[in-house]
Amino acid sequence: MARGRILLKRLSFIILSVAFGFFICILFYFKFGGYFLIGKEERVNFVNKVKSSPQLPDRFYEAYNVVYPNSLQGGQLDYFIGRDIKKRNNVECPCRLAAYDSGFTEYVYKNLPLTVFYLENYVSQKECLNYYANQIRFREGIIGVKQASRIFFERDIEELDVDECVRLVQMFRGSYSYQ
């Protein structure tokens, strides 16, 4: 009987050790997966492109937080937790949008979470939002929120109030069909 308990304890320890090791491997895969999917030159160029995107006015960040609360503070993991566990539909990770709009290969698109985890190691959510908002394509060939603000509101984006910035952010999702 005592021998059975010892064997059970050892077996339990081995199973827990293997499960813990598997969990650690999965974390490392997600954390460093972007290194394996994207070539070094392509990674460096994309991070530099995101970092060098023109900054948006603070009112635009406020507006983004109105439409997608707390999305500038979180990251890819918060995006998945918000979508899958809490079933919140109002979480939108700017780094995910930036990676999707990056022009990487189809293989990277299929492994988008890994690409986003990589990107989040080097840039902030605000930097990703700057990149994405300056690249987004609206209807009729309008590219970026700065051009959209001049066309839709007849003013520069720096002159818009928070409500007008909210309307621009809401146009993101239906950028081709917005009327």
N, C-alpha and C positions, 0 to 999 in steps of 0.2 A: 504494500500500500504506500509506504513512504517512498519507495523507488518510483512508483507511478506519479507521485506528486512532483518529484524532482524532474522527471522526464517531461511532465506537463509544463513546468516552469521554464525549462530550457527551450522547449518547443515554442512557448509563448514569446520568450525573449527573441528567438530567431525570427519569428514571424513579424514582431514589432520592428526589429532591426531592418529587415528587408523592406517593410512598408515605409519606414522612415527614409531609408536610402532611396527608394523609388520616388518619394515625395521631393527630396532634395534634388534629384536628377531632373524632375519635371520643372522645378523652379529655375534651375540653371538653364535648362533648355529655353524656357520663356524669356529669361533675363538676357541671355546671350545669343538667342536664335538669329537675330538680325545680322550678326557677324557672319553667319554661315550662308545666309540667303543673298546678301548684297555684297558686291565686290568693294574693296577698300576705297578705291577712287570714287566710286558711285556714292558710297556712304558719306565720305568727306564732302563731296560736292553738294549733296542734298542738305546736309546739316548746315553748311555755309550759306546755301540759298535761303533756308528757313531763318537763320540768324540775321541775315542781311535784308530781310523784307522790311519795307517801310512800316514804321509803327503807326498804329491807329490812335485816335483820341480816346481819352479815358471814358468819355460818355459811351463810346461804342462797346467797351468792355462791360460797363454797367448794363447796357442794353442786352448784351449776350447773356449776362447772368440773370436778367429778367426772364428771357425766353428759355434758357437752359440753366436753371439754378445750380450753383456750385460746380459747374463743369470746368471752370478755369482753375479750381483748386485740386481737382482729382486727377485721375489718369486712366489708362487703359483698364486697369483692374477695377476701378470704380465704374467704368462703363459696363463691364460684364456683370458686376454685382448688381448694379442698378437695373440692368435689362432683365437678367435672368432670375435673380432671387427676389428682389423687391418689386419687380414688374413695373418699374417706373419708366415711362416713355419719354421723359423730359431730360434725359442725360445725353449730351453729345460731346464727345471727347475731341477737342480741336486737333490733337496730334493724330488721331485716327483719320480725320478728314484730310489733313495735310498729307499723310502717307498714302491715302487712297488717290489723292490728286497729284501724286509725285511723278507719275510717268514711269514707274518701275515696271519690270517685266510681269507677265501674267502669273508666273510662279510666285512672285512676291505678293501679288494681290490675293492669291489663294491662301497665303500664310500671313495675312495682314496683321493679326495680333502680334506676331513675332517682330515684324517690322516696326510696329508702333512702340513696343517695349524698348527696342533699340533706340528709336528716336527720342523717347522720353528720358533716356540717360544723358542726352546732350542738350536738349532745348526745353524751354518751359511751355506750358499750355498757351500762354499769351503769345509767345513767338510763333507757335504753330497757327494760332488764330490769325496773326498778322499775315503769315504766308498764305493761308487758305483764303482769307477775305480779299486779298489783293490778286488772287488767281481765279476766283470763282467766275463762271460764265453765266451771265444773265441772258435774257432773250435779246434778239436782234443784235448780236455781236457785242454786247456790253460786257467788258471784262473788268472785274474788281469792284469793290464797294465805293471806291473814290469816283470812278467814272459813273457808277450807278447813282450816286448821290447827286452828281451834277445833272444827270439826265432826268431822274425821277423827281428831285426836289429843287432843281435849278440853283443849287448851292454846293460849296465844298463840304466835305464830310466834317471838317472841323467846325463848321457853322451850324450843323444839325443839333437839335435838342435830343434828349434821351428817347422820347416817343418816336421820332423819325428814325433814329438808329434802330429801335426795336422793329420797326417796319422793314428796314433793310435786312436785319437778321432773319426775320420771318420769311423773307424772299429767298433765303438760301435753299430751303427744301424744295421749293417749286420754281427754281430760278429760270427754267425754260418756259414754264407755263404761267408765270405770274402776270396778272393783268392790272 
